[in-house]
Amino acid sequence: MSRRAEKTLSDEDRVLWNLVARSATPLKGRKPVAAPELAPVSMAEALVQATSEPPRPAIPTIAPRRNPLAQNPLDRQTHDKLAAGRLPIEGRVDLHGLTQEEAYGLLLSFLGRAHSNGVRYVLVITGKGSSSGGDGVLRRAVPGWLATAPFRLMVSSHDPAARHHGGGGALYVRLRRKSPR
């Protein structure tokens, strides 16, 4: 730590830095750097210092840019129409009993074909998982896959399906409209 940095650090920051410096192991062939010790401060002095310091200014946050291919959950009206059967589910894929690699390949090819055929809504059945009480691997993995690059080009949103369509073991997926070429 340079002397210049020491002057700008508060006592609290220096204590934290010393703790980190002590826990780090030096690179092979290097000697550990001795961290300077701070004089002990009584609890009363620490309280006086803490209350007398002006509050630190808040760090301004920069709003993230909106990704045009980011997914949103299905709106409630669309979800209700799919659940009631007023919007047709034009395709289904069942991933039960498949390994992650097999399921990923099948899902990618199925969604690719459905998207190229102009299909808007499909049902992806992942299953609820093993009977050992844990969530299923595919049940956890598929929503993450749908947010990755190859799927983002085709999928606009997804949401858990209604109970009679599989509930937590299935997803309604809305596909993007085909781009006119």
TACORTA-V662626 format. One record per backbone hydrogen bond with DSSP energy under -0.5 kcal/mol. NH is the residue of the N-H (numbers start at 1). CO is the residue of the C=O. Records with the same first field share a line. If there is no record, write none. Layout:
NH=CO  CO
This chain:
6=2
7=3
8=4
9=5
14=10
15=11
16=12
17=13
18=14
19=15
20=16
21=17
22=18
23=19
24=20
30=27
46=42
47=43
48=44
49=45
50=46
51=47
52=48
53=49
63=61
67=65
68=66
70=67
72=156
79=75
80=76
81=77
82=78
83=79
84=80
85=81  82
86=81
87=81
90=88  121
91=121
93=123
95=93  125
98=95
103=99
104=100
105=101
106=102
107=103
108=104
109=105
110=106
111=107
112=108
113=109
114=110
115=111
116=112
117=113
118=115
119=114
122=173
123=91
124=122  171
125=93  123
126=124  169
127=169
133=130
136=128
140=136
141=137
142=138
144=140
145=141
146=142
147=143  144
148=145
151=148
152=148
153=149
154=151
155=151
156=174
157=174
159=172
161=167  170
165=162
166=163
167=162
169=166
170=167
171=124
172=159
173=122
174=157
175=120  173
176=154
